[in-house]
Amino acid sequence: MNSRRRWAIALLLSLALAASACSGGNEGGQGTGDDGGGSGDGKGGKVTLSSWTLFSGGDGDNMQAMIDAFNSEHPDIKVENTVLEWGEYYTKLITAVGNGNGPDIGISHTSRLPDLINQGVVSSMDDAAEAAGIDWSTFNPNILGATVVDGKHYAVPIDTHPFVMYYNKKLLKEAGLLGEDGKPVFDNTADGFVQLLTALKEKLPKNAMPLALPSANDDVFRLWWALYHQLGGNDVISDDLKSAALDSGKAVQAMQYVQDLFHKHKVIRLNDPDFVKSFQSGTAAIIMTGVWTTGVWESTKGLEFGAMPIPKIFDKEATWGDSHTVILPVTKKEDPEKRKAAAIFADYLAQKGALWAKAGHIPAKPAIFDSAEFKALPYRSDYVSVASTVAFNKPSEKNWQIRDLAMFKFLNEVWANKMSPDDAAVKIQAEIDKVLKQ
């Protein structure tokens, strides 16, 4: 087993700790595969497709509902769904495809696609998409573009799940900082946002905090990533994917802003044991996190909240985000009829974005935003514009390693006030180069 494969397996097992984007804690069954899974005679008979998904909780229920509807509406195609545990999904997919026992259909985060492509797990779906009549122009170009590698489509995106801002209307109203439009009142600038948080700090009850955010790893990194790209920072990897390309000046500026929120302005509680519960319990006025929490807030009795894109603190709108996509794993026998049927199914899921949006995700097809079904869902329309401002990573199979070994490692030191932003930028740049050369 080479070092990259060992890293992938070790990392994927650790991702169970970061399952916030698609895990509800339910455990599903395990698929076995069968020469690519399913059956089809390719002569007009019924095509049966095996599908592996990683969704549980509300996402799992919504996915199964879409699969059931597809099967009902397409009597010539049957999709058989197997739910794998999120923390084991990618490892099992890589192993199964390597053994020739992978499914016909799989799910991949956009951020995971480059590694799956590099390992020969997922195939280009341009041929199948053409046969199925997929119109790529119906997708949000920003979301779709992140799934295109070397000019080839490797996935059908069904959503983006970005980093946004939620606020407690009751607390903001009591502080006199909620406008008649139901939104926070502040100047949408770097200083203006600090002034909002500082005012909240002064006016909130003693047990409440202005902004709920963890002081390490994912969500505070996502805020830094958003601010770095709002400043116009380029991706941290060069265009040829071979060297570090951190824009140090912008990286330091974004780091300093976040560090000051913790230590200069003291508007974020250090080492909050559960920042999500802090907001959910009504003891935080604002939280920045992923849209997958929309359903959590909706199900919380008595929580009066609003949703919006994170503020345009610097020069332009930008935020962190990822996407769920449908992929066609490599199989022993490339059956054109099955691949066409799989592509039809993938496009169907994208078309059912209003149902998929129940969990908070933003549909990949903008036309869905105008549907009555989508408009009936509260809050989602308040942040759909973010779909076009997500700053996706460049397609490197090293992105996850860079995040953990370079970004998290040194940014966490900055948030803890144990390292200066300038020193962190130097170390991050060196560590990215080290990872890329492994």
Beta strands, then each sheet from edge to edge (+ up, - down):
strand 1: 47-53
strand 2: 77-83
strand 3: 106-109
strand 4: 148-149
strand 5: 152-153
strand 6: 156-157
strand 7: 159-168
strand 8: 209-212
strand 9: 284-290
strand 10: 305-309
strand 11: 321-322
strand 12: 324-327
strand 13: 362-363
sheet 1: 1+ 2+
sheet 2: 3+ 12- 6+
sheet 3: 4+ 5-
sheet 4: 8+ 9+ 7- 10+
sheet 5: 8+ 9+ 7- 11+
sheet 6: 8+ 9+ 7- 13+
end
